[in-house]
Amino acid sequence: MMKIVTLFDTDVLGKLVEVLETSGLERTDVKSPYEAFRYKSGGKTAVIAYKTGKVIYSENVKSIFIEFFRKNFRPESVRIGCDEAGKGEALGPLVVSAVALTPDQYIELWAEGVMDSKMLSKKQIQTLETKIRRNSLGCELLVVEPKEFNMKMDEIKSEGKNLNHLLSELHAKAVKSLIEKIQRADVTVLIDKFDEEKTRKAMENMGIKSIVQLENGEKDIAVAAASIIAKAAYDRWVMENQSKVGIKPLNMIYKISYLKPS
């Protein structure tokens, strides 16, 4: 049976135990000093929690976790997470992604194992990318390929700016484009904090007011979803172009939108 991995702050594990104790699952002995607790369902291991906050559970108990997330962590509004992959390296582009999630989609994707892409294998990223596209209001990608990235960096350096100026502008563009497409007013934008002032100004210049900049932002599910979409696009670009020499892309900056059919 498929196993799902998720992460909690360690102080949440006690609340989870309270729910599992009343769920009909059978508590069993831990098998290593790193484990916090284990539960069985139908004689088979269904939940393993580690003292680090990592929890592994089987598909057949996912509904328990969805309800736990919904009661304790459900957002009050649509969340747009924004993140990036790559920095325009020679073998890869700079990719910025924004993902919009309703409160219910936020919970469902958390229960599916969405987390920071840096903690996932390529196979997990591919699987979760598909789930995010299917279960989100929409996704936006901005891809800056290496040649254009170098040109842009030369341009902004000549203006006394740095990479954070470019990142802030791209994040703001991705978010603005996505907001225009999903046509929702109840939106909170979340982004990993890398340059608070530049990000705030770039977002405000795009008319975006409700912004939350987070330390370790990928701990938020909307930001984590954006990190997965960005990393999947980055990996595909590298796979398609790594064997080529002297690449001359037709569109060195391009935008990809994924919206659910109305």
QUINORPE-V834212 format. One record per residue. N is the residue number from 1. SS is DSSP state (2 for helix, 1 for strand, 0 for the rest). Layout:
((N | SS) (N | SS))
This chain:
((1 | 0) (2 | 0) (3 | 1) (4 | 1) (5 | 1) (6 | 1) (7 | 1) (8 | 0) (9 | 0) (10 | 2) (11 | 2) (12 | 2) (13 | 2) (14 | 2) (15 | 2) (16 | 2) (17 | 2) (18 | 2) (19 | 2) (20 | 2) (21 | 2) (22 | 0) (23 | 0) (24 | 0) (25 | 0) (26 | 1) (27 | 1) (28 | 1) (29 | 0) (30 | 0) (31 | 0) (32 | 0) (33 | 0) (34 | 0) (35 | 1) (36 | 1) (37 | 1) (38 | 1) (39 | 1) (40 | 1) (41 | 1) (42 | 0) (43 | 0) (44 | 1) (45 | 1) (46 | 1) (47 | 1) (48 | 1) (49 | 1) (50 | 1) (51 | 0) (52 | 0) (53 | 0) (54 | 1) (55 | 1) (56 | 1) (57 | 1) (58 | 1) (59 | 2) (60 | 2) (61 | 2) (62 | 2) (63 | 2) (64 | 2) (65 | 2) (66 | 2) (67 | 2) (68 | 2) (69 | 2) (70 | 2) (71 | 2) (72 | 2) (73 | 2) (74 | 0) (75 | 0) (76 | 0) (77 | 0) (78 | 1) (79 | 1) (80 | 1) (81 | 1) (82 | 1) (83 | 1) (84 | 1) (85 | 1) (86 | 0) (87 | 0) (88 | 0) (89 | 0) (90 | 0) (91 | 0) (92 | 0) (93 | 0) (94 | 1) (95 | 1) (96 | 1) (97 | 1) (98 | 1) (99 | 1) (100 | 1) (101 | 1) (102 | 0) (103 | 2) (104 | 2) (105 | 2) (106 | 2) (107 | 2) (108 | 2) (109 | 2) (110 | 2) (111 | 2) (112 | 0) (113 | 0) (114 | 0) (115 | 0) (116 | 0) (117 | 2) (118 | 2) (119 | 2) (120 | 0) (121 | 0) (122 | 2) (123 | 2) (124 | 2) (125 | 2) (126 | 2) (127 | 2) (128 | 2) (129 | 2) (130 | 2) (131 | 2) (132 | 2) (133 | 2) (134 | 2) (135 | 0) (136 | 0) (137 | 0) (138 | 1) (139 | 1) (140 | 1) (141 | 1) (142 | 1) (143 | 1) (144 | 1) (145 | 0) (146 | 2) (147 | 2) (148 | 2) (149 | 2) (150 | 2) (151 | 2) (152 | 2) (153 | 2) (154 | 2) (155 | 2) (156 | 2) (157 | 2) (158 | 2) (159 | 0) (160 | 0) (161 | 0) (162 | 0) (163 | 2) (164 | 2) (165 | 2) (166 | 2) (167 | 2) (168 | 2) (169 | 2) (170 | 2) (171 | 2) (172 | 2) (173 | 2) (174 | 2) (175 | 2) (176 | 2) (177 | 2) (178 | 2) (179 | 2) (180 | 2) (181 | 2) (182 | 2) (183 | 0) (184 | 0) (185 | 0) (186 | 0) (187 | 1) (188 | 1) (189 | 1) (190 | 1) (191 | 1) (192 | 1) (193 | 0) (194 | 0) (195 | 0) (196 | 2) (197 | 2) (198 | 2) (199 | 2) (200 | 2) (201 | 2) (202 | 2) (203 | 2) (204 | 2) (205 | 2) (206 | 0) (207 | 0) (208 | 0) (209 | 0) (210 | 0) (211 | 1) (212 | 1) (213 | 1) (214 | 1) (215 | 0) (216 | 0) (217 | 2) (218 | 2) (219 | 2) (220 | 0) (221 | 2) (222 | 2) (223 | 2) (224 | 2) (225 | 2) (226 | 2) (227 | 2) (228 | 2) (229 | 2) (230 | 2) (231 | 2) (232 | 2) (233 | 2) (234 | 2) (235 | 2) (236 | 2) (237 | 2) (238 | 2) (239 | 2) (240 | 2) (241 | 2) (242 | 0) (243 | 0) (244 | 0) (245 | 0) (246 | 0) (247 | 0) (248 | 0) (249 | 0) (250 | 0) (251 | 0) (252 | 0) (253 | 1) (254 | 1) (255 | 1) (256 | 1) (257 | 1) (258 | 1) (259 | 1) (260 | 0) (261 | 0) (262 | 0))
